[in-house]
Amino acid sequence: MISPILGQLVFSFFEDHLKCQKGLRPASIKSYRDTMKLFLQFAAADTRKKLSRLSIAELTCERVLSFLKALEEKRKNHSRTRNQRLAALRTFFEYPAHGPPEAPKEAALVAPIPTKR
């Protein structure tokens, strides 16, 4: 279980944004779920905190870059998989509802991360 505020944001992102607003199919939502699960676990390990103690402020652009690097180096993911994970994270960071004041700043930093070829 993640912190209440972060948990609410993630839940709202999936239930309101992906399902209701974007109308994504279950397979697409599952892909977003897998990305968020991997990223949140990575962020918790990177901050040396339990997942339940992770805060929104710890989801930074630098952490996204470290996560993408770990996908390629440790998990041996292909660049297409990395790019798919990046697209999901961009969507999450751009999600405005219930976001903290620093969310737009981090979204602006995550958005220009280049995809790989």
Backbone as XML, in Angstrom:
<?xml version="1.0"?>
<chain id="A" units="angstrom">
  <residue number="1" name="MET">
    <atom name="N" x="0.848" y="-1.182" z="0.000"/>
    <atom name="CA" x="0.000" y="0.000" z="0.000"/>
    <atom name="C" x="0.889" y="1.239" z="0.000"/>
  </residue>
  <residue number="2" name="ILE">
    <atom name="N" x="0.552" y="2.194" z="-0.808"/>
    <atom name="CA" x="1.343" y="3.418" z="-0.870"/>
    <atom name="C" x="0.676" y="4.511" z="-0.041"/>
  </residue>
  <residue number="3" name="SER">
    <atom name="N" x="1.401" y="5.602" z="0.211"/>
    <atom name="CA" x="0.882" y="6.667" z="1.078"/>
    <atom name="C" x="-0.503" y="7.113" z="0.611"/>
  </residue>
  <residue number="4" name="PRO">
    <atom name="N" x="-1.347" y="7.551" z="1.561"/>
    <atom name="CA" x="-2.732" y="7.898" z="1.192"/>
    <atom name="C" x="-2.854" y="8.900" z="0.051"/>
  </residue>
  <residue number="5" name="ILE">
    <atom name="N" x="-2.062" y="9.953" z="0.059"/>
    <atom name="CA" x="-2.179" y="10.971" z="-0.989"/>
    <atom name="C" x="-1.691" y="10.416" z="-2.324"/>
  </residue>
  <residue number="6" name="LEU">
    <atom name="N" x="-0.545" y="9.750" z="-2.313"/>
    <atom name="CA" x="-0.040" y="9.146" z="-3.544"/>
    <atom name="C" x="-0.978" y="8.041" z="-4.006"/>
  </residue>
  <residue number="7" name="GLY">
    <atom name="N" x="-1.484" y="7.273" z="-3.064"/>
    <atom name="CA" x="-2.432" y="6.207" z="-3.396"/>
    <atom name="C" x="-3.695" y="6.757" z="-4.045"/>
  </residue>
  <residue number="8" name="GLN">
    <atom name="N" x="-4.198" y="7.862" z="-3.529"/>
    <atom name="CA" x="-5.389" y="8.495" z="-4.098"/>
    <atom name="C" x="-5.110" y="8.997" z="-5.510"/>
  </residue>
  <residue number="9" name="LEU">
    <atom name="N" x="-3.945" y="9.566" z="-5.709"/>
    <atom name="CA" x="-3.576" y="10.074" z="-7.028"/>
    <atom name="C" x="-3.487" y="8.935" z="-8.039"/>
  </residue>
  <residue number="10" name="VAL">
    <atom name="N" x="-2.834" y="7.851" z="-7.659"/>
    <atom name="CA" x="-2.684" y="6.707" z="-8.562"/>
    <atom name="C" x="-4.053" y="6.096" z="-8.853"/>
  </residue>
  <residue number="11" name="PHE">
    <atom name="N" x="-4.868" y="5.931" z="-7.822"/>
    <atom name="CA" x="-6.207" y="5.370" z="-8.008"/>
    <atom name="C" x="-7.039" y="6.254" z="-8.937"/>
  </residue>
  <residue number="12" name="SER">
    <atom name="N" x="-7.010" y="7.547" z="-8.709"/>
    <atom name="CA" x="-7.756" y="8.488" z="-9.545"/>
    <atom name="C" x="-7.241" y="8.468" z="-10.981"/>
  </residue>
  <residue number="13" name="PHE">
    <atom name="N" x="-5.932" y="8.356" z="-11.145"/>
    <atom name="CA" x="-5.338" y="8.288" z="-12.472"/>
    <atom name="C" x="-5.902" y="7.103" z="-13.245"/>
  </residue>
  <residue number="14" name="PHE">
    <atom name="N" x="-5.985" y="5.952" z="-12.603"/>
    <atom name="CA" x="-6.487" y="4.752" z="-13.272"/>
    <atom name="C" x="-8.002" y="4.788" z="-13.460"/>
  </residue>
  <residue number="15" name="GLU">
    <atom name="N" x="-8.722" y="5.091" z="-12.409"/>
    <atom name="CA" x="-10.178" y="5.016" z="-12.458"/>
    <atom name="C" x="-10.807" y="6.169" z="-13.234"/>
  </residue>
  <residue number="16" name="ASP">
    <atom name="N" x="-10.344" y="7.370" z="-12.977"/>
    <atom name="CA" x="-10.948" y="8.537" z="-13.626"/>
    <atom name="C" x="-10.331" y="8.811" z="-14.991"/>
  </residue>
  <residue number="17" name="HIS">
    <atom name="N" x="-9.035" y="8.929" z="-15.013"/>
    <atom name="CA" x="-8.369" y="9.369" z="-16.241"/>
    <atom name="C" x="-8.311" y="8.281" z="-17.319"/>
  </residue>
  <residue number="18" name="LEU">
    <atom name="N" x="-7.726" y="7.136" z="-16.970"/>
    <atom name="CA" x="-7.533" y="6.096" z="-17.992"/>
    <atom name="C" x="-8.836" y="5.407" z="-18.389"/>
  </residue>
  <residue number="19" name="LYS">
    <atom name="N" x="-9.651" y="5.047" z="-17.403"/>
    <atom name="CA" x="-10.883" y="4.322" z="-17.708"/>
    <atom name="C" x="-11.991" y="5.237" z="-18.220"/>
  </residue>
  <residue number="20" name="CYS">
    <atom name="N" x="-12.283" y="6.292" z="-17.467"/>
    <atom name="CA" x="-13.436" y="7.136" z="-17.811"/>
    <atom name="C" x="-13.123" y="8.168" z="-18.900"/>
  </residue>
  <residue number="21" name="GLN">
    <atom name="N" x="-12.090" y="8.967" z="-18.681"/>
    <atom name="CA" x="-11.797" y="10.047" z="-19.615"/>
    <atom name="C" x="-11.211" y="9.545" z="-20.932"/>
  </residue>
  <residue number="22" name="LYS">
    <atom name="N" x="-10.233" y="8.659" z="-20.854"/>
    <atom name="CA" x="-9.594" y="8.179" z="-22.083"/>
    <atom name="C" x="-10.270" y="6.937" z="-22.658"/>
  </residue>
  <residue number="23" name="GLY">
    <atom name="N" x="-11.025" y="6.228" z="-21.825"/>
    <atom name="CA" x="-11.739" y="5.039" z="-22.289"/>
    <atom name="C" x="-10.829" y="3.930" z="-22.800"/>
  </residue>
  <residue number="24" name="LEU">
    <atom name="N" x="-9.707" y="3.738" z="-22.135"/>
    <atom name="CA" x="-8.760" y="2.721" z="-22.588"/>
    <atom name="C" x="-9.289" y="1.316" z="-22.330"/>
  </residue>
  <residue number="25" name="ARG">
    <atom name="N" x="-8.847" y="0.400" z="-23.153"/>
    <atom name="CA" x="-9.218" y="-1.010" z="-23.016"/>
    <atom name="C" x="-8.448" y="-1.621" z="-21.843"/>
  </residue>
  <residue number="26" name="PRO">
    <atom name="N" x="-8.949" y="-2.728" z="-21.312"/>
    <atom name="CA" x="-8.286" y="-3.383" z="-20.177"/>
    <atom name="C" x="-6.816" y="-3.731" z="-20.431"/>
  </residue>
  <residue number="27" name="ALA">
    <atom name="N" x="-6.471" y="-4.154" z="-21.618"/>
    <atom name="CA" x="-5.072" y="-4.499" z="-21.911"/>
    <atom name="C" x="-4.158" y="-3.274" z="-21.803"/>
  </residue>
  <residue number="28" name="SER">
    <atom name="N" x="-4.646" y="-2.130" z="-22.253"/>
    <atom name="CA" x="-3.852" y="-0.896" z="-22.154"/>
    <atom name="C" x="-3.712" y="-0.466" z="-20.704"/>
  </residue>
  <residue number="29" name="ILE">
    <atom name="N" x="-4.787" y="-0.577" z="-19.960"/>
    <atom name="CA" x="-4.748" y="-0.219" z="-18.541"/>
    <atom name="C" x="-3.779" y="-1.132" z="-17.797"/>
  </residue>
  <residue number="30" name="LYS">
    <atom name="N" x="-3.740" y="-2.392" z="-18.174"/>
    <atom name="CA" x="-2.818" y="-3.345" z="-17.561"/>
    <atom name="C" x="-1.371" y="-2.934" z="-17.835"/>
  </residue>
  <residue number="31" name="SER">
    <atom name="N" x="-1.105" y="-2.445" z="-19.028"/>
    <atom name="CA" x="0.235" y="-1.985" z="-19.365"/>
    <atom name="C" x="0.631" y="-0.782" z="-18.500"/>
  </residue>
  <residue number="32" name="TYR">
    <atom name="N" x="-0.287" y="0.162" z="-18.333"/>
    <atom name="CA" x="-0.038" y="1.304" z="-17.450"/>
    <atom name="C" x="0.196" y="0.813" z="-16.022"/>
  </residue>
  <residue number="33" name="ARG">
    <atom name="N" x="-0.617" y="-0.149" z="-15.581"/>
    <atom name="CA" x="-0.491" y="-0.699" z="-14.233"/>
    <atom name="C" x="0.893" y="-1.295" z="-14.023"/>
  </residue>
  <residue number="34" name="ASP">
    <atom name="N" x="1.347" y="-2.073" z="-14.996"/>
    <atom name="CA" x="2.660" y="-2.703" z="-14.880"/>
    <atom name="C" x="3.767" y="-1.653" z="-14.796"/>
  </residue>
  <residue number="35" name="THR">
    <atom name="N" x="3.661" y="-0.616" z="-15.596"/>
    <atom name="CA" x="4.651" y="0.459" z="-15.568"/>
    <atom name="C" x="4.664" y="1.148" z="-14.219"/>
  </residue>
  <residue number="36" name="MET">
    <atom name="N" x="3.487" y="1.501" z="-13.719"/>
    <atom name="CA" x="3.411" y="2.201" z="-12.438"/>
    <atom name="C" x="3.914" y="1.319" z="-11.306"/>
  </residue>
  <residue number="37" name="LYS">
    <atom name="N" x="3.604" y="0.056" z="-11.357"/>
    <atom name="CA" x="4.068" y="-0.878" z="-10.324"/>
    <atom name="C" x="5.592" y="-0.926" z="-10.318"/>
  </residue>
  <residue number="38" name="LEU">
    <atom name="N" x="6.187" y="-1.098" z="-11.485"/>
    <atom name="CA" x="7.649" y="-1.141" z="-11.583"/>
    <atom name="C" x="8.273" y="0.175" z="-11.129"/>
  </residue>
  <residue number="39" name="PHE">
    <atom name="N" x="7.697" y="1.293" z="-11.566"/>
    <atom name="CA" x="8.260" y="2.599" z="-11.221"/>
    <atom name="C" x="8.151" y="2.877" z="-9.724"/>
  </residue>
  <residue number="40" name="LEU">
    <atom name="N" x="7.004" y="2.600" z="-9.131"/>
    <atom name="CA" x="6.832" y="2.865" z="-7.699"/>
    <atom name="C" x="7.734" y="1.957" z="-6.864"/>
  </residue>
  <residue number="41" name="GLN">
    <atom name="N" x="7.898" y="0.709" z="-7.274"/>
    <atom name="CA" x="8.817" y="-0.188" z="-6.564"/>
    <atom name="C" x="10.256" y="0.307" z="-6.701"/>
  </residue>
  <residue number="42" name="PHE">
    <atom name="N" x="10.611" y="0.774" z="-7.892"/>
    <atom name="CA" x="11.943" y="1.317" z="-8.119"/>
    <atom name="C" x="12.160" y="2.555" z="-7.244"/>
  </residue>
  <residue number="43" name="ALA">
    <atom name="N" x="11.184" y="3.456" z="-7.223"/>
    <atom name="CA" x="11.306" y="4.684" z="-6.433"/>
    <atom name="C" x="11.437" y="4.366" z="-4.941"/>
  </residue>
  <residue number="44" name="ALA">
    <atom name="N" x="10.676" y="3.398" z="-4.464"/>
    <atom name="CA" x="10.765" y="3.008" z="-3.057"/>
    <atom name="C" x="12.153" y="2.454" z="-2.741"/>
  </residue>
  <residue number="45" name="ALA">
    <atom name="N" x="12.675" y="1.607" z="-3.602"/>
    <atom name="CA" x="14.009" y="1.046" z="-3.388"/>
    <atom name="C" x="15.075" y="2.131" z="-3.489"/>
  </residue>
  <residue number="46" name="ASP">
    <atom name="N" x="14.905" y="3.033" z="-4.432"/>
    <atom name="CA" x="15.871" y="4.102" z="-4.652"/>
    <atom name="C" x="15.926" y="5.059" z="-3.467"/>
  </residue>
  <residue number="47" name="THR">
    <atom name="N" x="14.790" y="5.310" z="-2.836"/>
    <atom name="CA" x="14.739" y="6.209" z="-1.679"/>
    <atom name="C" x="14.965" y="5.462" z="-0.369"/>
  </residue>
  <residue number="48" name="ARG">
    <atom name="N" x="15.070" y="4.129" z="-0.465"/>
    <atom name="CA" x="15.244" y="3.265" z="0.704"/>
    <atom name="C" x="14.096" y="3.439" z="1.697"/>
  </residue>
  <residue number="49" name="LYS">
    <atom name="N" x="12.898" y="3.517" z="1.132"/>
    <atom name="CA" x="11.685" y="3.635" z="1.936"/>
    <atom name="C" x="10.757" y="2.498" z="1.577"/>
  </residue>
  <residue number="50" name="LYS">
    <atom name="N" x="9.857" y="2.215" z="2.489"/>
    <atom name="CA" x="8.805" y="1.267" z="2.170"/>
    <atom name="C" x="7.873" y="1.940" z="1.184"/>
  </residue>
  <residue number="51" name="LEU">
    <atom name="N" x="7.241" y="1.144" z="0.362"/>
    <atom name="CA" x="6.298" y="1.676" z="-0.618"/>
    <atom name="C" x="5.203" y="2.480" z="0.068"/>
  </residue>
  <residue number="52" name="SER">
    <atom name="N" x="4.812" y="2.065" z="1.242"/>
    <atom name="CA" x="3.757" y="2.761" z="1.984"/>
    <atom name="C" x="4.194" y="4.130" z="2.483"/>
  </residue>
  <residue number="53" name="ARG">
    <atom name="N" x="5.483" y="4.397" z="2.499"/>
    <atom name="CA" x="6.008" y="5.690" z="2.963"/>
    <atom name="C" x="6.429" y="6.613" z="1.817"/>
  </residue>
  <residue number="54" name="LEU">
    <atom name="N" x="6.283" y="6.154" z="0.602"/>
    <atom name="CA" x="6.675" y="6.938" z="-0.567"/>
    <atom name="C" x="5.740" y="8.127" z="-0.743"/>
  </residue>
  <residue number="55" name="SER">
    <atom name="N" x="6.307" y="9.275" z="-1.062"/>
    <atom name="CA" x="5.485" y="10.475" z="-1.258"/>
    <atom name="C" x="5.538" y="10.933" z="-2.710"/>
  </residue>
  <residue number="56" name="ILE">
    <atom name="N" x="4.599" y="11.769" z="-3.058"/>
    <atom name="CA" x="4.530" y="12.309" z="-4.416"/>
    <atom name="C" x="5.791" y="13.093" z="-4.751"/>
  </residue>
  <residue number="57" name="ALA">
    <atom name="N" x="6.318" y="13.811" z="-3.771"/>
    <atom name="CA" x="7.505" y="14.646" z="-3.996"/>
    <atom name="C" x="8.721" y="13.826" z="-4.412"/>
  </residue>
  <residue number="58" name="GLU">
    <atom name="N" x="8.714" y="12.537" z="-4.106"/>
    <atom name="CA" x="9.851" y="11.688" z="-4.451"/>
    <atom name="C" x="9.775" y="11.128" z="-5.871"/>
  </residue>
  <residue number="59" name="LEU">
    <atom name="N" x="8.691" y="11.417" z="-6.556"/>
    <atom name="CA" x="8.554" y="10.992" z="-7.957"/>
    <atom name="C" x="9.049" y="12.136" z="-8.834"/>
  </residue>
  <residue number="60" name="THR">
    <atom name="N" x="10.342" y="12.149" z="-9.065"/>
    <atom name="CA" x="10.983" y="13.253" z="-9.765"/>
    <atom name="C" x="11.444" y="12.844" z="-11.160"/>
  </residue>
  <residue number="61" name="CYS">
    <atom name="N" x="11.802" y="13.832" z="-11.938"/>
    <atom name="CA" x="12.328" y="13.587" z="-13.278"/>
    <atom name="C" x="13.623" y="12.784" z="-13.202"/>
  </residue>
  <residue number="62" name="GLU">
    <atom name="N" x="14.477" y="13.107" z="-12.240"/>
    <atom name="CA" x="15.734" y="12.378" z="-12.077"/>
    <atom name="C" x="15.463" y="10.896" z="-11.782"/>
  </residue>
  <residue number="63" name="ARG">
    <atom name="N" x="14.430" y="10.643" z="-10.993"/>
    <atom name="CA" x="14.081" y="9.264" z="-10.664"/>
    <atom name="C" x="13.537" y="8.547" z="-11.897"/>
  </residue>
  <residue number="64" name="VAL">
    <atom name="N" x="12.794" y="9.251" z="-12.737"/>
    <atom name="CA" x="12.295" y="8.664" z="-13.982"/>
    <atom name="C" x="13.472" y="8.287" z="-14.875"/>
  </residue>
  <residue number="65" name="LEU">
    <atom name="N" x="14.440" y="9.177" z="-14.988"/>
    <atom name="CA" x="15.618" y="8.883" z="-15.806"/>
    <atom name="C" x="16.386" y="7.681" z="-15.267"/>
  </residue>
  <residue number="66" name="SER">
    <atom name="N" x="16.534" y="7.611" z="-13.957"/>
    <atom name="CA" x="17.211" y="6.456" z="-13.348"/>
    <atom name="C" x="16.431" y="5.173" z="-13.595"/>
  </residue>
  <residue number="67" name="PHE">
    <atom name="N" x="15.120" y="5.260" z="-13.518"/>
    <atom name="CA" x="14.261" y="4.106" z="-13.770"/>
    <atom name="C" x="14.413" y="3.617" z="-15.209"/>
  </residue>
  <residue number="68" name="LEU">
    <atom name="N" x="14.400" y="4.532" z="-16.158"/>
    <atom name="CA" x="14.544" y="4.160" z="-17.566"/>
    <atom name="C" x="15.900" y="3.514" z="-17.827"/>
  </residue>
  <residue number="69" name="LYS">
    <atom name="N" x="16.927" y="4.039" z="-17.188"/>
    <atom name="CA" x="18.268" y="3.469" z="-17.332"/>
    <atom name="C" x="18.306" y="2.051" z="-16.746"/>
  </residue>
  <residue number="70" name="ALA">
    <atom name="N" x="17.655" y="1.869" z="-15.598"/>
    <atom name="CA" x="17.609" y="0.551" z="-14.959"/>
    <atom name="C" x="16.835" y="-0.451" z="-15.809"/>
  </residue>
  <residue number="71" name="LEU">
    <atom name="N" x="15.798" y="0.011" z="-16.489"/>
    <atom name="CA" x="15.041" y="-0.883" z="-17.373"/>
    <atom name="C" x="15.951" y="-1.479" z="-18.439"/>
  </residue>
  <residue number="72" name="GLU">
    <atom name="N" x="16.787" y="-0.637" z="-18.996"/>
    <atom name="CA" x="17.677" y="-1.095" z="-20.063"/>
    <atom name="C" x="18.858" y="-1.917" z="-19.540"/>
  </residue>
  <residue number="73" name="GLU">
    <atom name="N" x="19.450" y="-1.461" z="-18.453"/>
    <atom name="CA" x="20.668" y="-2.105" z="-17.983"/>
    <atom name="C" x="20.408" y="-3.338" z="-17.117"/>
  </residue>
  <residue number="74" name="LYS">
    <atom name="N" x="19.498" y="-3.231" z="-16.183"/>
    <atom name="CA" x="19.267" y="-4.343" z="-15.255"/>
    <atom name="C" x="18.225" y="-5.327" z="-15.758"/>
  </residue>
  <residue number="75" name="ARG">
    <atom name="N" x="17.138" y="-4.805" z="-16.327"/>
    <atom name="CA" x="16.070" y="-5.687" z="-16.808"/>
    <atom name="C" x="16.265" y="-6.098" z="-18.265"/>
  </residue>
  <residue number="76" name="LYS">
    <atom name="N" x="17.251" y="-5.475" z="-18.921"/>
    <atom name="CA" x="17.566" y="-5.778" z="-20.327"/>
    <atom name="C" x="16.368" y="-5.559" z="-21.256"/>
  </residue>
  <residue number="77" name="ASN">
    <atom name="N" x="15.583" y="-4.514" z="-20.954"/>
    <atom name="CA" x="14.438" y="-4.186" z="-21.801"/>
    <atom name="C" x="14.907" y="-3.554" z="-23.105"/>
  </residue>
  <residue number="78" name="HIS">
    <atom name="N" x="14.203" y="-3.846" z="-24.162"/>
    <atom name="CA" x="14.460" y="-3.267" z="-25.479"/>
    <atom name="C" x="14.039" y="-1.800" z="-25.445"/>
  </residue>
  <residue number="79" name="SER">
    <atom name="N" x="14.564" y="-1.009" z="-26.346"/>
    <atom name="CA" x="14.226" y="0.415" z="-26.376"/>
    <atom name="C" x="12.730" y="0.646" z="-26.585"/>
  </residue>
  <residue number="80" name="ARG">
    <atom name="N" x="12.057" y="-0.263" z="-27.305"/>
    <atom name="CA" x="10.603" y="-0.107" z="-27.490"/>
    <atom name="C" x="9.861" y="-0.227" z="-26.164"/>
  </residue>
  <residue number="81" name="THR">
    <atom name="N" x="10.290" y="-1.163" z="-25.332"/>
    <atom name="CA" x="9.664" y="-1.323" z="-24.019"/>
    <atom name="C" x="9.948" y="-0.104" z="-23.157"/>
  </residue>
  <residue number="82" name="ARG">
    <atom name="N" x="11.179" y="0.373" z="-23.201"/>
    <atom name="CA" x="11.556" y="1.568" z="-22.458"/>
    <atom name="C" x="10.693" y="2.746" z="-22.890"/>
  </residue>
  <residue number="83" name="ASN">
    <atom name="N" x="10.518" y="2.918" z="-24.200"/>
    <atom name="CA" x="9.718" y="4.021" z="-24.712"/>
    <atom name="C" x="8.254" y="3.899" z="-24.308"/>
  </residue>
  <residue number="84" name="GLN">
    <atom name="N" x="7.739" y="2.692" z="-24.268"/>
    <atom name="CA" x="6.363" y="2.474" z="-23.837"/>
    <atom name="C" x="6.207" y="2.859" z="-22.364"/>
  </residue>
  <residue number="85" name="ARG">
    <atom name="N" x="7.170" y="2.471" z="-21.539"/>
    <atom name="CA" x="7.138" y="2.837" z="-20.112"/>
    <atom name="C" x="7.234" y="4.354" z="-19.954"/>
  </residue>
  <residue number="86" name="LEU">
    <atom name="N" x="8.079" y="4.978" z="-20.753"/>
    <atom name="CA" x="8.211" y="6.435" z="-20.704"/>
    <atom name="C" x="6.896" y="7.109" z="-21.074"/>
  </residue>
  <residue number="87" name="ALA">
    <atom name="N" x="6.226" y="6.626" z="-22.095"/>
    <atom name="CA" x="4.942" y="7.205" z="-22.505"/>
    <atom name="C" x="3.915" y="7.098" z="-21.377"/>
  </residue>
  <residue number="88" name="ALA">
    <atom name="N" x="3.888" y="5.974" z="-20.694"/>
    <atom name="CA" x="2.955" y="5.798" z="-19.576"/>
    <atom name="C" x="3.290" y="6.764" z="-18.440"/>
  </residue>
  <residue number="89" name="LEU">
    <atom name="N" x="4.569" y="6.927" z="-18.158"/>
    <atom name="CA" x="4.969" y="7.846" z="-17.089"/>
    <atom name="C" x="4.680" y="9.299" z="-17.459"/>
  </residue>
  <residue number="90" name="ARG">
    <atom name="N" x="4.874" y="9.650" z="-18.721"/>
    <atom name="CA" x="4.526" y="11.010" z="-19.164"/>
    <atom name="C" x="3.040" y="11.274" z="-18.929"/>
  </residue>
  <residue number="91" name="THR">
    <atom name="N" x="2.209" y="10.314" z="-19.276"/>
    <atom name="CA" x="0.767" y="10.460" z="-19.084"/>
    <atom name="C" x="0.452" y="10.633" z="-17.605"/>
  </residue>
  <residue number="92" name="PHE">
    <atom name="N" x="1.096" y="9.845" z="-16.753"/>
    <atom name="CA" x="0.867" y="9.965" z="-15.316"/>
    <atom name="C" x="1.298" y="11.332" z="-14.803"/>
  </residue>
  <residue number="93" name="PHE">
    <atom name="N" x="2.471" y="11.796" z="-15.199"/>
    <atom name="CA" x="2.968" y="13.081" z="-14.715"/>
    <atom name="C" x="2.146" y="14.255" z="-15.241"/>
  </residue>
  <residue number="94" name="GLU">
    <atom name="N" x="1.511" y="14.084" z="-16.383"/>
    <atom name="CA" x="0.674" y="15.148" z="-16.940"/>
    <atom name="C" x="-0.730" y="15.157" z="-16.349"/>
  </residue>
  <residue number="95" name="TYR">
    <atom name="N" x="-1.094" y="14.086" z="-15.661"/>
    <atom name="CA" x="-2.436" y="13.978" z="-15.094"/>
    <atom name="C" x="-2.614" y="15.067" z="-14.035"/>
  </residue>
  <residue number="96" name="PRO">
    <atom name="N" x="-3.525" y="15.993" z="-14.269"/>
    <atom name="CA" x="-3.625" y="17.166" z="-13.396"/>
    <atom name="C" x="-4.452" y="16.994" z="-12.114"/>
  </residue>
  <residue number="97" name="ALA">
    <atom name="N" x="-5.453" y="16.136" z="-12.104"/>
    <atom name="CA" x="-6.378" y="16.068" z="-10.977"/>
    <atom name="C" x="-5.673" y="15.613" z="-9.698"/>
  </residue>
  <residue number="98" name="HIS">
    <atom name="N" x="-5.948" y="16.272" z="-8.643"/>
    <atom name="CA" x="-5.436" y="15.943" z="-7.313"/>
    <atom name="C" x="-3.923" y="16.033" z="-7.222"/>
  </residue>
  <residue number="99" name="GLY">
    <atom name="N" x="-3.300" y="16.652" z="-8.180"/>
    <atom name="CA" x="-1.849" y="16.731" z="-8.174"/>
    <atom name="C" x="-1.345" y="17.771" z="-7.200"/>
  </residue>
  <residue number="100" name="PRO">
    <atom name="N" x="-0.142" y="17.568" z="-6.692"/>
    <atom name="CA" x="0.462" y="18.542" z="-5.784"/>
    <atom name="C" x="0.956" y="19.756" z="-6.558"/>
  </residue>
  <residue number="101" name="PRO">
    <atom name="N" x="1.284" y="20.832" z="-5.864"/>
    <atom name="CA" x="1.752" y="22.045" z="-6.552"/>
    <atom name="C" x="2.982" y="21.826" z="-7.418"/>
  </residue>
  <residue number="102" name="GLU">
    <atom name="N" x="3.845" y="20.883" z="-7.032"/>
    <atom name="CA" x="5.067" y="20.650" z="-7.820"/>
    <atom name="C" x="4.827" y="19.773" z="-9.035"/>
  </residue>
  <residue number="103" name="ALA">
    <atom name="N" x="3.643" y="19.219" z="-9.186"/>
    <atom name="CA" x="3.350" y="18.308" z="-10.295"/>
    <atom name="C" x="3.575" y="18.934" z="-11.671"/>
  </residue>
  <residue number="104" name="PRO">
    <atom name="N" x="3.086" y="20.154" z="-11.930"/>
    <atom name="CA" x="3.328" y="20.726" z="-13.263"/>
    <atom name="C" x="4.811" y="20.904" z="-13.577"/>
  </residue>
  <residue number="105" name="LYS">
    <atom name="N" x="5.601" y="21.229" z="-12.558"/>
    <atom name="CA" x="7.039" y="21.409" z="-12.774"/>
    <atom name="C" x="7.677" y="20.076" z="-13.172"/>
  </residue>
  <residue number="106" name="GLU">
    <atom name="N" x="7.356" y="19.013" z="-12.461"/>
    <atom name="CA" x="7.921" y="17.698" z="-12.780"/>
    <atom name="C" x="7.419" y="17.203" z="-14.133"/>
  </residue>
  <residue number="107" name="ALA">
    <atom name="N" x="6.158" y="17.464" z="-14.439"/>
    <atom name="CA" x="5.614" y="17.061" z="-15.736"/>
    <atom name="C" x="6.361" y="17.761" z="-16.866"/>
  </residue>
  <residue number="108" name="ALA">
    <atom name="N" x="6.692" y="19.013" z="-16.656"/>
    <atom name="CA" x="7.436" y="19.773" z="-17.672"/>
    <atom name="C" x="8.856" y="19.224" z="-17.845"/>
  </residue>
  <residue number="109" name="LEU">
    <atom name="N" x="9.397" y="18.632" z="-16.792"/>
    <atom name="CA" x="10.737" y="18.044" z="-16.893"/>
    <atom name="C" x="10.711" y="16.646" z="-17.510"/>
  </residue>
  <residue number="110" name="VAL">
    <atom name="N" x="9.654" y="15.903" z="-17.245"/>
    <atom name="CA" x="9.531" y="14.531" z="-17.773"/>
    <atom name="C" x="9.160" y="14.545" z="-19.254"/>
  </residue>
  <residue number="111" name="ALA">
    <atom name="N" x="8.331" y="15.485" z="-19.652"/>
    <atom name="CA" x="7.827" y="15.536" z="-21.033"/>
    <atom name="C" x="8.926" y="15.524" z="-22.102"/>
  </residue>
  <residue number="112" name="PRO">
    <atom name="N" x="10.009" y="16.292" z="-21.952"/>
    <atom name="CA" x="11.015" y="16.296" z="-23.025"/>
    <atom name="C" x="12.029" y="15.148" z="-23.001"/>
  </residue>
  <residue number="113" name="ILE">
    <atom name="N" x="11.883" y="14.196" z="-22.084"/>
    <atom name="CA" x="12.807" y="13.059" z="-22.091"/>
    <atom name="C" x="12.680" y="12.364" z="-23.441"/>
  </residue>
  <residue number="114" name="PRO">
    <atom name="N" x="13.779" y="12.237" z="-24.144"/>
    <atom name="CA" x="13.680" y="11.661" z="-25.498"/>
    <atom name="C" x="13.453" y="10.165" z="-25.498"/>
  </residue>
  <residue number="115" name="THR">
    <atom name="N" x="12.774" y="9.712" z="-26.516"/>
    <atom name="CA" x="12.621" y="8.277" z="-26.719"/>
    <atom name="C" x="13.903" y="7.772" z="-27.374"/>
  </residue>
  <residue number="116" name="LYS">
    <atom name="N" x="14.107" y="6.475" z="-27.311"/>
    <atom name="CA" x="15.309" y="5.889" z="-27.918"/>
    <atom name="C" x="14.942" y="5.172" z="-29.199"/>
  </residue>
  <residue number="117" name="ARG">
    <atom name="N" x="15.908" y="5.059" z="-30.064"/>
    <atom name="CA" x="15.724" y="4.348" z="-31.324"/>
    <atom name="C" x="16.395" y="3.022" z="-31.269"/>
  </residue>
</chain>
